[in-house]
Amino acid sequence: MDGEYDVIVLGTGLKECILSGLLSAVGLKVLHMDRNDYDGGESTSLNLSQLWKRFRGSDQPPESLGACKEYNVDMIPKVFLYGIL
């Protein structure tokens, strides 16, 4: 993070990513950071270890749940409409 930047964008949600991309496309030097160890803000998808850390603290999930890459949970609710089309 050494150096000088024209803009600092905090957060990696959709709006922040679009803003960061547009600013860098016009030639500004952008530092884009997030406090989380994953990108995507509230619309991210988390594996089991990330999900466990977010809702249970820093403990690792029990081995009985399987490998962390076997899970991928979307944090934003999805609406499925069956039979509409």
Secondary structure, DSSP 8 states (H G I E B T S, - for coil): --S--SEEEE--SHHHHHHHHHHHHTT--EEEE-SSSSSSGGG-EE-HHHHHHHHH-S----GGG--GGG--EESS------S--
